[in-house]
Amino acid sequence: MKRIPGPKSLKDKIAIVGGGPSGIHMAYKLKNAGFENVVVFEGSEDVGGKSRTIYHRGVPHEFGTCYGQPDYTEIYDLVREHDAGDILPMPGPDMWVDTPGGKVPLKTSQYYGLEARKLRPDLANGTELQFFMAAIQKYVRLHGELFGQYEGMLMPRPDRTVLAATNMTFLDFLRKHDIEILKALFIPAATMQGYGHVDEISALYAMMWLTPKFLLGIIPRTDGTRNIKILSKGFQFLWQEMKRQNNLNVKLNSPVLGIIRTRKGFRVIYRDCKFFRFEKFDFLILTPTLRTMSNIIQFNREENSYFQRSFDYYIISTLVDTTYGRRSGAPTGYYVDNINSKIDNLVWGFRDSYASLRDILGTNYSSGIYPGGTDGRKIESSIYYQEPQSRPNRATAKRILRNHIENVNQAKVLKVQKQIVWDNYFPRFSIPDMASGILWDIFDMQGKYGIWYIGSSVSFESLTGVVGYNNLLLKHVDIPTK
């Protein structure tokens, strides 16, 4: 097994730039391994990064990380270990499709059946689910043949034959193997989560996310089991509790302004209130999108040859108070044709946080008989998602959102409570770069220059992606004994 260079002593001073999930998890793992001097620099007022939870009307609203799936085993273990709330089943979304009479909500199973008939009009009535399941089973088999069994999200480096066989979009891969029906599943399972369109994203990225365990776990179950989960206190609370309970040394409101490489390590320059501070460190761990770090640290030629090739998406998350308006039977909805249109700033989906956490479904939800928050008022407070491909104009995005709420939801906007624009979302590489093995080339560079590069830009934009990457890296490190 390849060994990755790391800190030489448990007393080495280690700087982690970024207090998001990857940085907090790495600090937690290093402290448990016996390292005594780990400092996390976080530029904002709290930890959590893209796990951003805001409380409103006594309810946690997720602006970033919003659910867990069957591969989130370690995340759930961390939640239980730190008593960070209950792990609750998430109501499945309704899929809103365009019709001559406007947008109409369909249950997920109905939507999959509709998509199956588009591809196979000759299907006998009642066989849509079997058609769908046959495609899933074939995908699971292909996944195993290509990558074998492995832990985490980043599979072992595929050989050249496998890389060549995945050097295409995910849609091309599905068509090549006659399982195109799975593109219908990709919209709620990946595109809606900010992971790209099926006809644009690398097949490798899609297959990293859609593992057999995940795919088999999210299909509709006749027994009512739901394997997509939400947290009663929000995902940010987990990282806050890990910081607090493990007494991690996190410097909040301390943006790193510069990092200077020295012969014996690194000098970190950061702001502490109105003052500029300098600290020396023996080892460095970088978590932000690495392409954006070039104005903080002077990367060498090899580092730049990888990091400057990444690109990303934008996601706009907006918490809005509205009247109840028009409702289906699910407190979460995805607007399929808006997503497929690729028109910037259209509303892709929404989630009524209070109803989702309390499992208010069916006529209980559509009839509006329950309040929309712990204050007992019949006001709906939902997160709406827009995912433009170019840098958004906030005023334009808000205008389009307001029009959607008024015309589609037939509700009145009472107040826009909070809007967050996530830039650098899902930093990723092109299809040819992925097929060249760039993620594994970066992994081979770990520790070579006294730095570990972690976070979503070298793995995948998900909690299981960044946590699994940390575990994989540490598995290849010889931890010093003193």
Stockholm file with secondary structure:
# STOCKHOLM 1.0

chainA/1-482         MKRIPGPKSLKDKIAIVGGGPSGIHMAYKLKNAGFENVVVFEGSEDVGGKSRTIYHRGVPHEFGTCYGQPDYTEIYDLVREHDAGDILPMPGPDMWVDTPGGKVPLKTSQYYGLEARKLRPDLANGTELQFFMAAIQKYVRLHGELFGQYEGMLMPRPDRTVLAATNMTFLDFLRKHDIEILKALFIPAATMQGYGHVDEISALYAMMWLTPKFLLGIIPRTDGTRNIKILSKGFQFLWQEMKRQNNLNVKLNSPVLGIIRTRKGFRVIYRDCKFFRFEKFDFLILTPTLRTMSNIIQFNREENSYFQRSFDYYIISTLVDTTYGRRSGAPTGYYVDNINSKIDNLVWGFRDSYASLRDILGTNYSSGIYPGGTDGRKIESSIYYQEPQSRPNRATAKRILRNHIENVNQAKVLKVQKQIVWDNYFPRFSIPDMASGILWDIFDMQGKYGIWYIGSSVSFESLTGVVGYNNLLLKHVDIPTK
#=GR chainA/1-482 SS CCCBCCCSSTTCEEEEECCSHHHHHHHHHHHHTTCCEEEEECSSSSSCTTCCEEEETTEEEESSCCCBCTTCHHHHHHHHHTTCCCEEECCCCEEEEEETTEEEEEEHHHHHHHHHHHHCTTCCTTCHHHHHHHHHHHHHHHHHHHHCSCSSSSCSCCCHHHHHHTCSBHHHHHHHTTCTTHHHHHHHHTGGGTSCCTTTSBHHHHHHHSCHHHHHHHSCCTTCCCCCEEETTCHHHHHHHHHHHTTCEEETTCCEEEEEEETTEEEEEEEETTEEEEEEESEEEECSCGGGGGGTBCCCHHHHHHHTTCEEEEEEEEEEEECCCSCCSCSEEEEHHHHHHTCTTCEEEEEEHHHHHTTCCHHHHHTTCSCSSTTCCCCEEEEEEECCSSCCCHHHHHHHHHHHHHHTSCCCEEEEEEEEEEEEEEEECCHHHHHHTHHHHHHHHTTTTSEEECSGGGSCSSHHHHHHHHHHHHHTBCCCCC
#=GC SS_cons         CCCBCCCSSTTCEEEEECCSHHHHHHHHHHHHTTCCEEEEECSSSSSCTTCCEEEETTEEEESSCCCBCTTCHHHHHHHHHTTCCCEEECCCCEEEEEETTEEEEEEHHHHHHHHHHHHCTTCCTTCHHHHHHHHHHHHHHHHHHHHCSCSSSSCSCCCHHHHHHTCSBHHHHHHHTTCTTHHHHHHHHTGGGTSCCTTTSBHHHHHHHSCHHHHHHHSCCTTCCCCCEEETTCHHHHHHHHHHHTTCEEETTCCEEEEEEETTEEEEEEEETTEEEEEEESEEEECSCGGGGGGTBCCCHHHHHHHTTCEEEEEEEEEEEECCCSCCSCSEEEEHHHHHHTCTTCEEEEEEHHHHHTTCCHHHHHTTCSCSSTTCCCCEEEEEEECCSSCCCHHHHHHHHHHHHHHTSCCCEEEEEEEEEEEEEEEECCHHHHHHTHHHHHHHHTTTTSEEECSGGGSCSSHHHHHHHHHHHHHTBCCCCC
//
